[in-house]
Amino acid sequence: MSDIRLVNLTKSYGEGNAVSDVDLAIEEGEFFSLLGPSGCGKSTTLRMIAGFVRPTSGRILIGGDDITALPPERRDIGIVFQNYAIFPHMNVAENIAFGLKLRKLPKAEIARRIEDSLRQVGLSGYETRYQRQLSGGEQQRVALARVLVTEPRILLLDEPLSALDKGLREEMKFWIKDLQKKLKITTIYVTHDQDEALTMSDRIGVMAKSRIVQVGTPQEIYERPKTLFVTSFIGHSNVVDVAVRRVADGMAVVALGGSELASRAGAGLAEGAAAKLVVRPENILIGTALREGDARLPATVVSETYQGAIVRYRLAVGDQEIVAERQNQAHVERFAPGTAVTIGWAPDWSETLLA
């Protein structure tokens, strides 16, 4: 049985839907991310799970129990927001104890839990510090400790790293992931940052225009995008116009730049259809890097851009352009602008999707 189950969850405001028919199962102990642009419905979904927003229709189940109508305090859920919401007039220990005092736990139990939670988040000895004495990362840890100290069944994280600088975000995302795995707590993480989602998640639900458009592991989402939105939102892709020649056994043969190439076939493709061929820049091979069985087509180097560890090429294929990225290594061949080359990729590294 799934730990969290959303059944046709919908939230309407006026004539429009903020969330539309979300159907989702999240397993016990899983780190699941809702990923999408601003306004796609991911935070509204999280707030419905927390109980702060009432669904227009649909159900929310935790451990098989329908909690749709329960108030937030009866859901056994902890939530951390992006602004931390630490009380500036209370020290760290008082902030963490706040929820426990509301539950009227004994003083000895409160003291034990404060000590345990601070140890979990690596802040032992910070009990008497105030918000003004804490860095952004330390404030985030206090906010997390204040939630974990109540021992919730489910942990919800709403853009928790968005207020931090880039270096601290990098550090904190690994720290949160390691802590979640150690505690084995079912976690839903809302973010618009694809790098965070790919790095931290067991699975990702990509949202667009109030709906979940694809669910999968980070590798599936990145390497097997089901829609043009997913492939353009996650990472960088070449998206070029092709004509479908044949479709069989999950593969498509398409025409591009006077050549015919094989690629994986997305849903709904038919012979003669206009479509988009999607291939990541890092999967484009040039010249002697090509292998037997790779798709191949002639191209001309338009530009070469040095980016340190990566060399980026713009390549003309007929009247379209394809970008390739290669590791900058001493033994790797370089190509000057104007050079005629053969480029290609393994057919399984590309996808043909409906235009």
Secondary structure, DSSP 8 states (H G I E B T S, - for coil): --SEEEEEEEEEETTEEEEEEEEEEE-TT-EEEEE--TTSSHHHHHHHHHTSS--SEEEEEETTEE-TTS-GGGS-EEEE-TT----TTS-HHHHHHHHHHHTT--HHHHHHHHHHHHHHTT-TT-TT--GGGS-HHHHHHHHHHHHHTT--SEEEEESTTTTS-HHHHHHHHHHHHHHHHHHT-EEEEEES-HHHHHHH-SEEEEEETTEEEEEE-HHHHHHS--SHHHHHHSS--EEEEEEEEEEETTEEEEEETTEEEEEEE-TT--TT-EEEEEE-GGG-EEGGG--TT-EEEEEEEEEEEEETTEEEEEEEETTEEEEEEEE--TTS----TT-EEEEEE-GGGEEEEE-
